[in-house]
Amino acid sequence: MKTKQIEDNVKLSFNFVRSDVIALQNEILGMRATQRTIMQAVNQLNAKIEKLGNKKTRKKKYVSSKASNKFHIEECPFAHRIKASNKVVFDNKLDAINESLSACECAA
């Protein structure tokens, strides 16, 4: 009779372990789905951050007319009025200053 009781206890223990393993497997599947959702959100946010970073890190260009003593940022309304044939483009502010040009209020 003692052997029968041991067998029953072992079977009961295995049933508990099996149900625990199944519960853990289901929990892992749920976590994987959540992880995929989170990773998609992270990738979308990284793409947005990259777009914002590209806008902010884009170097300003400065422009002047060949007939002017002032330089402007490209977005300045006065810069838009300069004809392409008269436009001089500078990669940085110092290059424009070295050409003895003074800054428009937009580039000051």
Buried (B, 14 or more C-beta within 10 A) or exposed (E): EEEEEEEEEEEEEEEEEEEEEEEEEEEEEEEEEEEEEEEEEEEEEEEEEEEEEEEEEEEEBBBBBEEBEBBBBBEBEBBEEBEEEEEBEBEEBEBBBEEEBEBBEBBE
